[in-house]
Amino acid sequence: MENKKIKWGIISTGWIAHKFATALQVVTNSEIHAVGSRNLETAKQFAAEYNIPKAYGSYEELVSDPDIDIVYIGTPHNLHLENTLLAFENNKNVLCEKPMGVNLKETTLMLEKAKEKNLFLMEALWSRFLPNIIKTKELIDAGEIGEIKLLTATFSIFSENGPEHRQFNIDLCGGTILDIGIYNIFLSLLLLGKPHGISAMAGLSNQGGDNSCSYTFKYEKDTLAVMYSSFIAAQDVVAEIHGTNGKIMLSHLWFCPGDVKLCYHDGTEKVFNFEFKSNGYEFEAEAVANCLLEGQTQSDLWSWNDSIELITVMDSVRKQCGIVYPKHDL
């Protein structure tokens, strides 16, 4: 087993699939065996770019390949349930891009099927596996900045895409909450746990999706997490955690590989640097491959229960904002 490599199949040839395939090039316990697309020529082009042995013109063909150990699903949110269940029907383990399901009902169904089939399933919350995020949690858990009083996190970009794009199209479960707001919410849950209260409001498009959304979580005593996501405003994508002894700062694009800056109230500072072999997705991929090699059906760092808690909170935020996905919230 020491020299065994996990063979991956990739569903989708979009932007995120390219990111993941790039990272897999440096993961020693993995190799890409096949890629599947709804267009065979697109799959062949993707396969040629990453030296992938097999290219399939349908997802059904890919999941039927007996040599694939696990399927990475990089399709848009609205297809995650369908694609995951297809993989399970063919007894394939799954790493599904976030959000795993677009609501609690879908996520629960996926997890129940994984348990029934005794297959691995994980939501691809790649930031959870980054050294800078792990270090941040370690510092907070160790009480390095004292009692946490405030977490602030933003993820805002200016999108020039039209209303039919997946970022805005309500039929594709568009809006900031599931697409980029999920990172803010993930960070709050990871560092502070389940909130006691949630307050949210959004600026809605004509379709009813959120072009921008603000959400605040209340914790014990006077601790708050204040967060914001937007497709109509470009601002620094930063996060800060403030405690009674100091603060931790995660600079622009905080959810990506980066440094951790620790600032104490007495004016002293520490900066933690980390090495990355690729774009950061390699940490997630390696962790998943290790889980499979060890016979696990879920990850200790991002478990099935973590995914349940995350989607439950996101459902609550959407409900307060009046956001409904017509084809999914049935």
Secondary structure, DSSP 8 states (H G I E B T S, - for coil): -TT--EEEEEE--SHHHHHHHHHHTT-TTEEEEEEE-SSHHHHHHHHHHHT-SEEESSHHHHHT-TT--EEEE-S-GGGHHHHHHHHHHTT-EEEEESSSSSSHHHHHHHHHHHHHHT--EEEE-GGGGSHHHHHHHHHHHTTTT-SEEEEEEEEE-B----TTSTTT-GGGT-SHIIIIIHHHHHHHHHHH-S-SEEEEEEEE-TTS-EEEEEEEEE-STT-EEEEEEESB------EEEEESSEEEEE-SSTTSS--EEEEETTS-EEEE----SSSSHHHHHHHHHHHHHTT-SS-SSS-HHHHHHHHHHHHHHHHHHT---TTT--
